[in-house]
Amino acid sequence: MTTQQNSWTEMAGRMKFDGRALINGERVSAVSGQTFECNSPVDGRYLAAVARGDAADIDAAVKAARAAFEDRRWAGLSPRSRKQIMVRFADLILAHKDELALTETLDMGKPIRNARATDVNACANTIRWYGEAIDKIYDEIAPTSDSALALITREPVGVVGAIVPWNYPMLMASWKIAPALASGNSVVLKPSEKSPLTALRLAELALEAGIPPGVFNVVPGFGHEAGNALSLHMDVDCIAFTGSTRVGKLIMVNAGQSNLKRAWTELGGKSPNIVCADCPDLDRAVASSIGSIFYNQGESCNAPSRLFVERSIKDAFIERALALMPKYAPADPLADDTVMGALVDRTQLDTVMRYIDAGRKEGAKVLSGGEQARAETGGYYVAPTLFDGVLNDMTIAREEIFGPVLSVLAFDTVEEAIQQANQTIYGLQAGVWTRDINKAHRIARALRAGTVHVNQYDEDDITVPFGGYKQSGNGRDKSLHAIDKYTELKTTWIGLE
Ligand code: NAD
């Protein structure tokens, strides 16, 4: 055990978590008094009793958010003032980096080094970026005739409900709350019941930064209770959802069945990654493809889980991939050199193992992994798994597994690869590797996905939109495009004499 690991372990032992909701600037228990237990997937340890919010708590939070919006305590501030407060919020997140990273790791199992380097930094950066952007966005005057002036202005939609998953709890929350808050809305956030703790801390830090009470509320609870109530609420103007395609459909139904609130969804993926024989550097293609599917234990919506390799280089690709597998062996998430942590819970572990069984039964061949690991710790770990001989209609190539499982499919022609890559209900991301620039553009244009990576799979930045085609959802998180989701466009005609 290293000194650093010792200190993470010691710090983890000392941490105490407050699982109560945060409504109208106050920590409160659920109206029903009910709680649920939050345990760590790292080793099964108990973390906190978390408020089991339901319709009553959601209603209280929405009322607080509405009151804050109506009296303009936040929306009425100048963009510059909102910017200053959001920048302070981002600074506070960084000031609490170790605490937030450790909370995230304990709550959902990812390696501490990733929680620190990626999740906390990216969350703070998102809050800062939208804060800094908001006093630089101008409205428009339409090119109408001289008899009138037409102003096109943006206004906040009002009360935004946000529902987020557990794979990047803080980061997914920030992708919603940052553009929503920057544009002057009030927010009610429902984090996943599997990882509620960092969202609650974020709301405390927001208050400390100066975001007024009632503007940013967090209600933990289960999806079918708190989440359902939020998406059905008659006084929520917009619901921003990240999660599974199955629940995304329910969100759209709930929005339609209630007040026709704007419903934005970021959903699942089964991203294809096409490696052509003329890829510029096979070692780099292998390292990036393997690194991207196994990052975050494979629990990434954009994970390149279907690897299409041109048949002539498949053996060479697989040989190099197998050589890398030991690096991704699951280990203690609190150790600084760990790259593969725990899956979020027992249910997810069982789901992943069921898919691995299905892959075997349908005729694919496990070349590496395929079994549970570190069971003695009381946590939920799966060895990174590589399947060869996968066909595009097998269950493991069709359905999102959300675990460290890679399916390798061979192709002979680019047309065949494109056709199979697009043969999916999803359209979140895709990759292509070739040194031929014309071929790269041709394939990139043909792939039906919100993001296409060429000769890398790892680039990411807050400046680019993120979202999907088809059943991967609608709307876009990140970049200035996200502001569209949280603002209404108003036209004001002014008659001129
Ligand atoms: P999930 O759909 O089960 O849950 C997501 C959230 O929805 C949770 O907060 C949950 O409590 C809530 N929820 C569940 N049932 C609900 C209901 N009936 N009404 C309202 N809310 C409800 O997803 P998950 O397992 O937490 O997350 C994994 C999924 O998220 C994967 O499919 C992944 O691809 C997707 N995801 C997508 C993106 C993206 O940007 N496209 C990013 C991250 C994760």
Boltz pocket constraint, residues with backbone or C-beta under 6 A from the ligand:
constraints:
  - pocket:
      binder: B
      contacts: [[A, 163], [A, 164], [A, 165], [A, 166], [A, 167], [A, 168], [A, 172], [A, 190], [A, 191], [A, 192], [A, 193], [A, 221], [A, 222], [A, 223], [A, 224], [A, 226], [A, 227], [A, 228], [A, 229], [A, 231], [A, 242], [A, 243], [A, 244], [A, 245], [A, 246], [A, 247], [A, 248], [A, 250], [A, 251], [A, 266], [A, 267], [A, 268], [A, 269], [A, 300], [A, 301], [A, 302], [A, 400], [A, 402], [A, 428], [A, 466], [A, 467], [A, 468], [A, 472], [A, 473]]
      max_distance: 6.0
